[in-house]
Amino acid sequence: MSPIGGVGINLAIQDAVACANLLATPLREERLTDRDLAAVQARRMLPTRITQRMQLVVNRVIKRVLASSKTLSPPLPVRILSRIPLLQRIPARLVGMGVRPEHIETAEVIR
């Protein structure tokens, strides 16, 4: 994963929160199974793949811009975003919060 946008650390934190939510009780009760671990993987796989795909697209655009000696025009999605202020929040939200934001759901704080 590319460090562009700092999304790797966002994914890592969200993975940790998903683990806490899904594994706290089985760990506390000493009954953790492979099925519990598979549930974490299933929950986090789609957001990870989407984020990685977005990173590939961004990397391609950056490489194209850096390799070009001529003036380039922004891609159509960027031009659309620049004209509609409400839509400008979408990329920032995806980078900052991710595709599937995770929130602590455990009933008690683990000591």
Buried (B, 14 or more C-beta within 10 A) or exposed (E): EEEEBEBBEBBEEBBEBBBBBBBBEBBEEEEEEEEBBEBBEEBBEEBBEBBBEBBEEBEEBEEEEEEEEEEEEEEEEEEEBEEEEEEEEEBEEBBEEBBBEBEEEBEEEEE
